[in-house]
Amino acid sequence: MTAARKLIHAASNDDRWFLCLGDGPTDVFVLHEPNGPSGGRPSRIELSAFLGSGTGSPERLALLGMIGSLVTVPLVAVPASSGGPEPGAAGAEPSPGEQASTA
């Protein structure tokens, strides 16, 4: 029994693919529902088989996009350069061979 499902992709011919959660937390699979006129029956596809197919099918790419959207990368603010010395460097002695600036 499928507890929950989310549409992955709906094809132009009305075939549909769903990401499904079955009876347990690790029972995750893809359900393919063919269009009515094709006479096909819904089929369960194990997630590893679906992702491991290596094809560039729209439904596989859509699932990969869904998975990728679960990962967020925080934007890192890069501080603007003030042109001055780094904090704590103002009283530093010049390195050997380096002249002290008199600005």
Buried (B, 14 or more C-beta within 10 A) or exposed (E): EBEEBEEBBBEEEEBBBBBBBBEEEEEEBBBBBBBEEEEEEEEEBEBEEBBEEEEEBBBBEBBEEBEEEEEEEEEEEEEEEEEEEEEEEEEEEEEEEEEEEEE
